[in-house]
């Protein structure tokens, strides 16, 4: 299971860098779908979408990463697996 998750996050991070490097992201906000889930001291967020403005002026929402874990006010991406 661990190796499958690592492989998916590696592919997602590589694709993200290849597709977005050298370009302005045009960040316009984000939204997370559904409610967060609490598991002990952790709060899990996601899936979350990043809203950005493309060069043509169109606004799009994209999934650029996987779930986010919040613990003690700190946030961490669980993975960069970014395809549903």
Secondary structure, DSSP 8 states (H G I E B T S, - for coil): -HHHHHHHHHHHHHHHHHHHTTS---EEEEEE-S--EEETTEEEE--EEEEEE-TTS-EEEE--S--EEEETTEEEES------
